[in-house]
Amino acid sequence: MDVMPLLLLVAGSAAVAGLARRTPVAAPLLLVAAGLAASYIPGIPDYTLDPHIVLPLLLPPLLHTAALDSSYLDLRANLRPVALLSFGYVLFATLVVGYAAYLVIPDLPLTAALVLGAVVAPPDAVAATAIARKLGLPSRITTILQGESLVNDATAITAYKVALAAAVGVGATWADGIREFAIASLGGIGIGVVLMVPLHWLRRRLRDEALLENTLSLLIPFTAYAAAEQVGASGVLAVVVVGLYLGHRSWQVDFETRLQEEAVWKVVSFVLESAVFALIGLQLPVVLGGLGEFSTAQALWYAAVVFAVVVVARFVWVFPATYLPRALSARIRTREPDTNWTAPVIVGWAGMRGVVSLAIAFSIPAAVHSGGPFPARNLVLFLTFTTVIATLVVQGLTLPPLIRALKLPGRDERAETLAEAQAQNDASRAAETLLDALLEDPRNALPGPLADRLRTVLERRRNAVWERLGTVNEETGESADETYRRLAREMIDAERRVFVELRDARRIDDEMLRTLLRRLDLEEAAAYRERA
């Protein structure tokens, strides 16, 4: 097995993603552009997307990381708009795009057109999350987009299977489609519910074994996905359910596990997201080489029509889905915050497609049940590719200026800091009360300086957040809290240099150096919080 193409892909995509962090352009857009450019370089290996790799090996960890970072409580509070997008919109887009393609493309059977509709229906989980983070969208819009992208792949894959069965001649009725959808959705949720509690129990039983816990953490998304797919259920929903539960209960695992797990999944997510978007651009030679009987002008015309229908269909769905439930239900008007027209405009325009659509398209069989070729398979691949590229580039590049033009309010950082400060104050007060009670017990007797040190740590933690709201240093532009963190790091760096000098002078060995450095690392992690 030649690993060089894989190494080139990972290294190149990571380099471009690192460059994107220093530019105002979102990483997915720069990666796709780099992939498109690289596809023209002579000698670049063939990176044809294999659905047997993308769906079971790349999709589960990406969904798992997104689910871990999502808020179960926020998703539950926004369940109605999330469900309308992740289920209702995907089915609506499947029908609308499919029927439009059937009308525009001569000799394309309706069943094959519906396959195309299902393929391009779901907005991409990775693109939505990455761009929402980059733009700092209001929390409710971000929650809705993330929630939609977590679940919609399951709807699209199920719709694709039903349409494909009809297209290849296996036969599928509306009843078959409803039954397939029920098995996939309810089965996927059920598998996730069955797995989430024992997996969390096992994680807690491995307390103080951070390496074992993180090994288990890496296996969890693949286990959930495979278990659900094995019984014909939705692996996507199983992964999402397990990830949401584990993320909601993450406070119950050991602190060392949380620190390691966050670092591990950040690396996994960074590498996979980077490779996935680079792979999209690298598909250009594959899809262009298979157009066959369709001329370039014809293919581009069909691509423009499909892209336009995809964009318009989302707005046609989003606006009624936003306002009709509120108009029909006083309960919804009471429970949910008011919204104006700018929010549905942003949600409607943030419908970027991604690698899942391409992976599904590449899984379309070359032949139907009777032995003949699948109708216009290569054109479906091309239209999927152009839709993905167009949504990522056109919508992705114009979304930031659109948000600025609409003057959409961002996150209220001051209000969030005030809430954080109040929460920290309440927690510190509770800890101080407990400390006083503990120190009254003779078994917990401590010398005065050590007891004072515990109280000082609590006081420092309580005041740190309030200090961020205070005045800044005129010389450095830092708040008192930021100055404290910087000085703490410089002091720790000084200790670290001394330890290394002692090791180099052979006064301590490397094992002791690692022990001392780990202690400093934990203190630095406690003293300083990196700002994203």
VODRENKOL-976594 format. One record per residue (C-alpha): residue in three letters; z, y, x. Coordinates in steps of 0.2 Angstrom, whole numbers, padded with zeros to 4 digits. Each point is the difference from the previous one (the first is absolute). Layout:
N
{site "ala", {Z, Y, X}} ...
***
This chain:
532
{site "met", {0000, 0000, 0000}} {site "asp", {-0005, 0017, 0007}} {site "val", {0014, 0012, -0002}} {site "met", {-0009, 0015, 0009}} {site "pro", {-0008, 0007, -0016}} {site "leu", {0018, -0001, -0008}} {site "leu", {0008, 0009, 0014}} {site "leu", {-0014, 0013, 0000}} {site "leu", {0003, 0003, -0018}} {site "val", {0018, 0002, 0001}} {site "ala", {0000, 0011, 0016}} {site "gly", {-0014, 0011, -0006}} {site "ser", {0007, 0002, -0018}} {site "ala", {0017, 0004, 0007}} {site "ala", {-0007, 0013, 0012}} {site "val", {-0009, 0009, -0014}} {site "ala", {0015, -0001, -0012}} {site "gly", {0011, 0007, 0014}} {site "leu", {-0013, 0014, 0002}} {site "ala", {0001, 0003, -0019}} {site "arg", {0018, 0004, 0001}} {site "arg", {-0004, 0015, 0011}} {site "thr", {-0013, 0007, -0012}} {site "pro", {0000, 0006, -0018}} {site "val", {-0011, -0014, -0006}} {site "ala", {0008, -0015, -0008}} {site "ala", {-0001, -0016, 0011}} {site "pro", {-0010, -0010, -0013}} {site "leu", {-0014, 0013, 0000}} {site "leu", {-0001, 0001, 0019}} {site "leu", {0001, -0019, 0002}} {site "val", {-0015, -0003, -0012}} {site "ala", {-0010, 0013, 0008}} {site "ala", {0004, -0008, 0017}} {site "gly", {-0005, -0017, -0007}} {site "leu", {-0017, 0007, -0006}} {site "ala", {-0004, 0008, 0016}} {site "ala", {0005, -0016, 0010}} {site "ser", {-0011, -0011, -0011}} {site "tyr", {-0015, 0009, 0009}} {site "ile", {0006, -0004, 0017}} {site "pro", {-0010, -0014, 0009}} {site "gly", {0011, -0015, 0004}} {site "ile", {0013, 0003, -0013}} {site "pro", {0005, -0017, -0007}} {site "asp", {-0004, -0005, -0018}} {site "tyr", {0016, 0004, -0010}} {site "thr", {-0006, -0008, -0017}} {site "leu", {0015, 0001, -0012}} {site "asp", {0006, -0018, -0004}} {site "pro", {0009, 0000, -0017}} {site "his", {0009, -0015, 0005}} {site "ile", {0008, 0010, 0013}} {site "val", {0002, 0017, -0008}} {site "leu", {0008, -0006, -0017}} {site "pro", {0013, -0012, 0006}} {site "leu", {0003, 0006, 0018}} {site "leu", {-0002, 0019, -0001}} {site "leu", {0004, 0005, -0018}} {site "pro", {0017, -0008, -0001}} {site "pro", {0009, 0009, 0014}} {site "leu", {-0008, 0017, -0005}} {site "leu", {0006, -0002, -0018}} {site "his", {0017, -0006, 0006}} {site "thr", {0002, 0016, 0011}} {site "ala", {-0005, 0011, -0014}} {site "ala", {0012, -0009, -0012}} {site "leu", {0014, 0001, 0012}} {site "asp", {-0002, 0019, 0002}} {site "ser", {-0002, 0003, -0019}} {site "ser", {0014, 0004, -0012}} {site "tyr", {0003, -0013, -0013}} {site "leu", {0010, 0013, -0010}} {site "asp", {-0014, 0013, 0001}} {site "leu", {-0013, -0014, -0005}} {site "arg", {0010, -0005, -0015}} {site "ala", {0002, 0018, -0005}} {site "asn", {-0019, 0002, 0001}} {site "leu", {-0005, -0017, -0007}} {site "arg", {-0011, 0006, -0014}} {site "pro", {-0012, 0011, 0011}} {site "val", {0000, -0013, 0013}} {site "ala", {-0004, -0014, -0012}} {site "leu", {-0014, 0010, -0008}} {site "leu", {-0008, 0003, 0016}} {site "ser", {0003, -0017, 0009}} {site "phe", {-0005, -0011, -0016}} {site "gly", {-0009, 0011, -0012}} {site "tyr", {-0010, 0011, 0011}} {site "val", {-0006, -0015, 0011}} {site "leu", {-0006, -0009, -0015}} {site "phe", {-0008, 0016, -0007}} {site "ala", {-0009, 0003, 0017}} {site "thr", {-0006, -0018, 0001}} {site "leu", {-0009, 0002, -0017}} {site "val", {-0006, 0018, 0002}} {site "val", {-0007, -0002, 0018}} {site "gly", {-0007, -0017, -0004}} {site "tyr", {-0009, 0006, -0016}} {site "ala", {-0007, 0015, 0009}} {site "ala", {-0007, -0011, 0014}} {site "tyr", {-0007, -0012, -0013}} {site "leu", {-0010, 0015, -0008}} {site "val", {-0006, 0008, 0017}} {site "ile", {-0004, -0015, 0010}} {site "pro", {-0015, -0010, -0006}} {site "asp", {0001, -0019, -0003}} {site "leu", {0019, 0000, 0004}} {site "pro", {0009, -0011, -0012}} {site "leu", {0015, 0007, -0009}} {site "thr", {0012, -0013, 0007}} {site "ala", {-0006, 0004, 0018}} {site "ala", {0003, 0019, -0004}} {site "leu", {0017, -0004, -0006}} {site "val", {0004, -0009, 0016}} {site "leu", {-0005, 0017, 0009}} {site "gly", {0011, 0009, -0012}} {site "ala", {0015, -0010, 0004}} {site "val", {-0003, 0001, 0018}} {site "val", {0000, 0019, 0001}} {site "ala", {0013, 0002, -0013}} {site "pro", {0017, 0001, 0010}} {site "pro", {0005, 0015, 0010}} {site "asp", {0006, -0006, 0017}} {site "ala", {0019, -0002, 0003}} {site "val", {-0001, 0005, 0019}} {site "ala", {-0011, 0015, -0003}} {site "ala", {0010, 0007, -0014}} {site "thr", {0017, -0002, 0009}} {site "ala", {-0007, 0007, 0017}} {site "ile", {-0008, 0015, -0008}} {site "ala", {0015, 0004, -0012}} {site "arg", {0011, -0001, 0015}} {site "lys", {-0011, 0012, 0010}} {site "leu", {-0002, 0013, -0013}} {site "gly", {0019, 0000, -0006}} {site "leu", {-0005, -0002, -0018}} {site "pro", {0014, 0003, -0013}} {site "ser", {0011, -0015, -0002}} {site "arg", {-0005, -0005, -0017}} {site "ile", {-0019, 0000, 0004}} {site "thr", {0003, -0010, 0016}} {site "thr", {0011, -0013, -0010}} {site "ile", {-0014, -0002, -0013}} {site "leu", {-0014, -0002, 0013}} {site "gln", {0010, -0012, 0010}} {site "gly", {0005, -0010, -0015}} {site "glu", {-0018, -0001, -0006}} {site "ser", {-0006, -0006, 0017}} {site "leu", {0013, -0013, 0001}} {site "val", {-0005, -0009, -0016}} {site "asn", {-0018, 0004, -0003}} {site "asp", {-0007, -0012, 0012}} {site "ala", {0007, -0014, -0010}} {site "thr", {-0009, 0006, -0016}} {site "ala", {-0016, 0003, 0009}} {site "ile", {0000, -0018, 0008}} {site "thr", {0003, -0008, -0016}} {site "ala", {-0013, 0010, -0009}} {site "tyr", {-0012, -0004, 0015}} {site "lys", {0004, -0019, -0003}} {site "val", {-0004, 0001, -0018}} {site "ala", {-0016, 0010, 0002}} {site "leu", {-0006, -0012, 0015}} {site "ala", {0003, -0015, -0010}} {site "ala", {-0012, 0006, -0013}} {site "ala", {-0012, 0007, 0013}} {site "val", {-0002, -0017, 0009}} {site "gly", {-0002, -0010, -0016}} {site "val", {0017, -0009, -0001}} {site "gly", {0003, 0009, -0017}} {site "ala", {0014, 0011, -0005}} {site "thr", {0005, 0007, -0017}} {site "trp", {0011, 0015, -0005}} {site "ala", {0014, -0013, -0003}} {site "asp", {-0003, -0007, 0017}} {site "gly", {0002, 0017, 0008}} {site "ile", {0016, 0004, -0010}} {site "arg", {0007, -0017, 0005}} {site "glu", {-0005, 0003, 0019}} {site "phe", {0008, 0017, 0000}} {site "ala", {0016, -0006, -0008}} {site "ile", {0002, -0014, 0012}} {site "ala", {-0004, 0011, 0015}} {site "ser", {0012, 0014, -0005}} {site "leu", {0014, -0009, -0008}} {site "gly", {-0001, -0014, 0013}} {site "gly", {0000, 0012, 0014}} {site "ile", {0015, 0010, -0006}} {site "gly", {0009, -0016, -0004}} {site "ile", {-0003, -0007, 0017}} {site "gly", {0006, 0016, 0008}} {site "val", {0016, 0000, -0011}} {site "val", {0003, -0018, 0004}} {site "leu", {-0001, 0003, 0019}} {site "met", {0008, 0017, 0002}} {site "val", {0018, -0005, -0003}} {site "pro", {0001, -0016, 0012}} {site "leu", {-0010, 0010, 0013}} {site "his", {0013, 0014, -0001}} {site "trp", {0014, -0012, 0000}} {site "leu", {-0007, -0009, 0016}} {site "arg", {-0002, 0017, 0008}} {site "arg", {0018, 0004, -0003}} {site "arg", {0006, -0017, 0006}} {site "leu", {-0009, 0004, 0017}} {site "arg", {0011, 0015, 0002}} {site "asp", {0003, 0004, 0019}} {site "glu", {-0016, -0010, 0004}} {site "ala", {-0012, 0015, 0000}} {site "leu", {-0014, -0009, 0009}} {site "leu", {0000, -0014, -0013}} {site "glu", {0001, 0012, -0014}} {site "asn", {-0015, 0009, 0006}} {site "thr", {-0010, -0015, 0003}} {site "leu", {0003, -0005, -0018}} {site "ser", {-0005, 0018, -0005}} {site "leu", {-0017, -0003, 0008}} {site "leu", {-0002, -0016, -0010}} {site "ile", {0005, 0006, -0017}} {site "pro", {-0016, 0009, -0006}} {site "phe", {-0011, -0015, 0006}} {site "thr", {0012, -0013, -0009}} {site "ala", {0000, 0010, -0016}} {site "tyr", {-0018, 0002, 0000}} {site "ala", {-0004, -0018, 0004}} {site "ala", {0012, -0007, -0013}} {site "ala", {-0007, 0010, -0014}} {site "glu", {-0018, -0003, 0005}} {site "gln", {0004, -0019, 0001}} {site "val", {0004, 0000, -0019}} {site "gly", {-0015, 0011, -0005}} {site "ala", {0012, 0016, -0002}} {site "ser", {-0002, 0017, 0008}} {site "gly", {0005, 0000, 0018}} {site "val", {-0001, 0019, 0000}} {site "leu", {0013, 0002, -0014}} {site "ala", {0012, -0013, 0008}} {site "val", {0000, 0009, 0016}} {site "val", {0003, 0017, -0008}} {site "val", {0015, -0007, -0011}} {site "val", {0008, -0008, 0015}} {site "gly", {-0003, 0016, 0011}} {site "leu", {0007, 0012, -0013}} {site "tyr", {0016, -0011, -0002}} {site "leu", {0003, -0002, 0018}} {site "gly", {-0003, 0018, 0003}} {site "his", {0012, 0005, -0014}} {site "arg", {0013, -0012, 0008}} {site "ser", {-0003, 0004, 0018}} {site "trp", {0017, 0008, 0002}} {site "gln", {0008, -0017, -0002}} {site "val", {-0006, -0006, 0017}} {site "asp", {0006, 0003, 0017}} {site "phe", {-0003, 0017, 0008}} {site "glu", {-0008, -0008, 0015}} {site "thr", {-0012, -0009, -0011}} {site "arg", {-0005, 0016, -0009}} {site "leu", {-0003, 0009, 0016}} {site "gln", {-0011, -0014, 0007}} {site "glu", {-0009, -0003, -0017}} {site "glu", {-0005, 0018, -0002}} {site "ala", {-0007, 0000, 0018}} {site "val", {-0009, -0017, -0002}} {site "trp", {-0008, 0005, -0017}} {site "lys", {-0005, 0017, 0007}} {site "val", {-0010, -0008, 0014}} {site "val", {-0007, -0013, -0012}} {site "ser", {-0005, 0013, -0012}} {site "phe", {-0008, 0011, 0013}} {site "val", {-0010, -0013, 0008}} {site "leu", {-0006, -0008, -0017}} {site "glu", {-0004, 0017, -0008}} {site "ser", {-0009, 0006, 0015}} {site "ala", {-0011, -0016, 0002}} {site "val", {-0003, -0001, -0019}} {site "phe", {-0008, 0017, -0001}} {site "ala", {-0010, -0002, 0016}} {site "leu", {-0006, -0017, -0007}} {site "ile", {-0007, 0010, -0015}} {site "gly", {-0011, 0011, 0010}} {site "leu", {-0006, -0015, 0011}} {site "gln", {-0008, -0009, -0015}} {site "leu", {-0015, 0012, 0000}} {site "pro", {-0012, -0011, 0009}} {site "val", {0005, -0015, -0011}} {site "val", {-0003, 0008, -0016}} {site "leu", {-0016, 0010, 0005}} {site "gly", {-0008, -0016, 0007}} {site "gly", {0002, -0009, -0016}} {site "leu", {-0009, 0012, -0012}} {site "gly", {-0016, -0011, -0001}} {site "glu", {-0011, 0005, -0014}} {site "phe", {0008, 0016, -0004}} {site "ser", {-0006, 0016, 0009}} {site "thr", {0011, 0012, 0008}} {site "ala", {-0004, 0013, -0013}} {site "gln", {0004, -0012, -0014}} {site "ala", {0016, -0005, 0008}} {site "leu", {0006, 0017, 0003}} {site "trp", {-0004, 0006, -0018}} {site "tyr", {0010, -0015, -0007}} {site "ala", {0014, 0004, 0012}} {site "ala", {0001, 0018, -0006}} {site "val", {0000, -0006, -0018}} {site "val", {0014, -0012, 0003}} {site "phe", {0011, 0012, 0010}} {site "ala", {-0002, 0014, -0014}} {site "val", {0005, -0013, -0013}} {site "val", {0015, -0005, 0010}} {site "val", {0006, 0018, 0002}} {site "val", {-0004, 0005, -0018}} {site "ala", {0008, -0016, -0008}} {site "arg", {0016, 0004, 0009}} {site "phe", {0001, 0017, -0008}} {site "val", {-0005, -0006, -0017}} {site "trp", {0014, -0012, 0001}} {site "val", {0014, 0010, 0009}} {site "phe", {0000, 0015, -0012}} {site "pro", {0002, -0009, -0016}} {site "ala", {0012, -0012, 0008}} {site "thr", {0010, 0015, 0005}} {site "tyr", {0001, 0010, -0016}} {site "leu", {-0003, -0013, -0014}} {site "pro", {0016, -0009, 0002}} {site "arg", {0010, 0016, 0000}} {site "ala", {-0009, 0007, -0015}} {site "leu", {0003, -0016, -0010}} {site "ser", {0018, -0004, 0005}} {site "ala", {0015, 0013, -0001}} {site "arg", {0010, -0013, 0011}} {site "ile", {-0012, 0002, 0014}} {site "arg", {0000, 0019, -0001}} {site "thr", {0019, -0001, 0001}} {site "arg", {0002, -0012, 0014}} {site "glu", {-0014, 0005, 0012}} {site "pro", {-0002, 0017, 0008}} {site "asp", {-0013, 0012, -0006}} {site "thr", {-0017, 0000, 0010}} {site "asn", {-0014, 0012, 0000}} {site "trp", {-0019, -0003, 0003}} {site "thr", {0002, 0001, 0020}} {site "ala", {0009, -0017, 0001}} {site "pro", {-0013, -0011, -0009}} {site "val", {-0014, 0009, 0010}} {site "ile", {0008, -0005, 0016}} {site "val", {0004, -0018, -0006}} {site "gly", {-0018, -0001, -0006}} {site "trp", {-0008, 0006, 0016}} {site "ala", {0012, -0011, 0011}} {site "gly", {-0010, -0016, -0004}} {site "met", {-0005, -0005, 0017}} {site "arg", {-0007, -0018, 0002}} {site "gly", {0004, -0011, 0015}} {site "val", {-0001, -0017, 0009}} {site "val", {0005, -0011, -0015}} {site "ser", {-0016, 0005, -0009}} {site "leu", {-0010, -0005, 0015}} {site "ala", {0009, -0016, 0002}} {site "ile", {-0003, -0005, -0018}} {site "ala", {-0018, 0005, 0001}} {site "phe", {-0002, -0011, 0015}} {site "ser", {0007, -0015, -0009}} {site "ile", {-0014, 0000, -0013}} {site "pro", {-0009, -0016, 0002}} {site "ala", {-0018, -0001, 0006}} {site "ala", {-0005, -0011, -0014}} {site "val", {0004, -0003, -0019}} {site "his", {0005, -0016, -0008}} {site "ser", {-0018, -0005, -0003}} {site "gly", {-0005, 0002, 0019}} {site "gly", {-0009, 0016, -0001}} {site "pro", {0005, 0016, 0009}} {site "phe", {0013, 0011, -0006}} {site "pro", {-0009, 0015, -0009}} {site "ala", {-0001, 0015, 0012}} {site "arg", {0015, -0006, 0011}} {site "asn", {-0006, 0010, 0015}} {site "leu", {-0002, 0016, -0011}} {site "val", {0018, -0003, -0007}} {site "leu", {0006, 0000, 0018}} {site "phe", {-0009, 0016, 0004}} {site "leu", {0006, 0009, -0016}} {site "thr", {0018, -0006, 0004}} {site "phe", {-0001, 0007, 0018}} {site "thr", {-0008, 0017, -0005}} {site "thr", {0013, 0002, -0014}} {site "val", {0014, -0004, 0012}} {site "ile", {-0007, 0012, 0013}} {site "ala", {-0004, 0014, -0012}} {site "thr", {0017, 0000, -0008}} {site "leu", {0009, 0000, 0016}} {site "val", {-0010, 0014, 0008}} {site "val", {-0004, 0011, -0015}} {site "gln", {0016, -0002, -0009}} {site "gly", {0011, -0002, 0015}} {site "leu", {-0007, 0015, 0009}} {site "thr", {0000, 0011, -0016}} {site "leu", {0018, -0005, -0006}} {site "pro", {0010, 0012, 0012}} {site "pro", {-0010, 0015, -0004}} {site "leu", {0000, -0004, -0019}} {site "ile", {0019, -0001, 0001}} {site "arg", {0001, 0016, 0009}} {site "ala", {-0012, 0008, -0013}} {site "leu", {0010, -0006, -0015}} {site "lys", {0016, 0006, 0009}} {site "leu", {0009, -0017, -0005}} {site "pro", {0018, 0002, 0005}} {site "gly", {0005, -0011, 0014}} {site "arg", {0017, -0009, 0003}} {site "asp", {0015, 0012, -0002}} {site "glu", {0007, -0003, 0017}} {site "arg", {0015, 0012, -0003}} {site "ala", {0005, -0009, -0016}} {site "glu", {-0002, -0017, 0009}} {site "thr", {0011, 0006, 0014}} {site "leu", {0013, 0007, -0012}} {site "ala", {0001, -0017, -0009}} {site "glu", {0001, -0009, 0017}} {site "ala", {0014, 0012, 0005}} {site "gln", {0010, -0003, -0016}} {site "ala", {-0003, -0019, 0001}} {site "gln", {0006, 0000, 0019}} {site "asn", {0015, 0011, -0005}} {site "asp", {0005, -0013, -0014}} {site "ala", {-0002, -0015, 0012}} {site "ser", {0010, 0009, 0014}} {site "arg", {0014, 0004, -0012}} {site "ala", {0001, -0018, -0006}} {site "ala", {0000, -0006, 0018}} {site "glu", {0014, 0012, 0005}} {site "thr", {0011, -0006, -0014}} {site "leu", {-0003, -0018, 0005}} {site "leu", {0004, 0005, 0018}} {site "asp", {0016, 0008, -0004}} {site "ala", {0005, -0016, -0010}} {site "leu", {-0005, -0011, 0014}} {site "leu", {0010, 0009, 0013}} {site "glu", {0016, -0001, -0010}} {site "asp", {-0001, -0019, 0003}} {site "pro", {0009, -0005, 0016}} {site "arg", {-0013, -0012, 0004}} {site "asn", {-0013, 0014, 0001}} {site "ala", {0011, 0011, 0012}} {site "leu", {-0011, 0010, 0012}} {site "pro", {0004, 0013, 0013}} {site "gly", {-0001, 0018, -0007}} {site "pro", {-0016, 0005, 0010}} {site "leu", {-0009, -0016, -0007}} {site "ala", {0005, 0004, -0018}} {site "asp", {-0005, 0018, 0003}} {site "arg", {-0017, -0006, 0006}} {site "leu", {-0003, -0010, -0016}} {site "arg", {0004, 0016, -0010}} {site "thr", {-0011, 0011, 0011}} {site "val", {-0015, -0012, -0002}} {site "leu", {0002, 0001, -0019}} {site "glu", {0002, 0019, 0000}} {site "arg", {-0016, 0001, 0011}} {site "arg", {-0010, -0011, -0011}} {site "arg", {0005, 0010, -0015}} {site "asn", {-0004, 0017, 0007}} {site "ala", {-0016, -0005, 0008}} {site "val", {-0011, 0001, -0015}} {site "trp", {0008, 0017, -0006}} {site "glu", {-0004, 0007, 0017}} {site "arg", {-0018, -0003, -0003}} {site "leu", {0001, 0012, -0014}} {site "gly", {0008, 0014, 0011}} {site "thr", {-0008, 0012, 0012}} {site "val", {-0010, -0004, 0015}} {site "asn", {0001, 0004, 0018}} {site "glu", {-0010, 0016, 0003}} {site "glu", {-0004, -0006, 0018}} {site "thr", {-0006, -0018, -0004}} {site "gly", {-0003, 0000, -0019}} {site "glu", {0012, -0015, -0002}} {site "ser", {0014, -0002, -0013}} {site "ala", {0017, -0004, 0007}} {site "asp", {-0003, -0018, -0005}} {site "glu", {-0016, -0001, 0009}} {site "thr", {0008, 0008, 0016}} {site "tyr", {0014, -0013, -0001}} {site "arg", {-0012, -0015, -0001}} {site "arg", {-0010, 0007, 0015}} {site "leu", {0015, 0002, 0010}} {site "ala", {0007, -0017, -0004}} {site "arg", {-0017, -0007, 0005}} {site "glu", {0000, 0009, 0017}} {site "met", {0018, -0006, 0003}} {site "ile", {-0005, -0018, -0004}} {site "asp", {-0015, 0002, 0011}} {site "ala", {0011, 0005, 0014}} {site "glu", {0011, -0015, -0002}} {site "arg", {-0015, -0011, -0001}} {site "arg", {-0007, 0007, 0017}} {site "val", {0017, -0004, 0008}} {site "phe", {0000, -0018, -0006}} {site "val", {-0018, -0002, 0007}} {site "glu", {0005, 0007, 0017}} {site "leu", {0015, -0012, 0000}} {site "arg", {-0011, -0014, -0003}} {site "asp", {-0012, 0005, 0013}} {site "ala", {0014, 0001, 0012}} {site "arg", {0005, -0018, -0004}} {site "arg", {0017, 0006, -0007}} {site "ile", {-0004, -0008, -0017}} {site "asp", {-0012, -0013, -0004}} {site "asp", {-0015, 0001, -0013}} {site "glu", {0010, -0010, -0013}} {site "met", {0014, 0013, 0000}} {site "leu", {-0013, 0014, 0000}} {site "arg", {-0008, -0007, -0016}} {site "thr", {0017, -0001, -0008}} {site "leu", {0005, 0018, 0005}} {site "leu", {-0017, 0007, -0005}} {site "arg", {0000, -0009, -0017}} {site "arg", {0017, 0008, -0003}} {site "leu", {-0007, 0017, 0004}} {site "asp", {-0016, -0004, -0011}} {site "leu", {0012, -0003, -0015}} {site "glu", {0009, 0016, 0003}} {site "glu", {-0016, 0010, 0001}} {site "ala", {-0006, -0008, -0016}} {site "ala", {0016, 0006, -0008}} {site "ala", {-0001, 0017, 0007}} {site "tyr", {-0018, 0004, -0003}} {site "arg", {-0011, -0003, -0015}} {site "glu", {-0019, 0001, 0004}} {site "arg", {-0009, 0011, -0012}} {site "ala", {-0016, -0008, -0007}} 
***
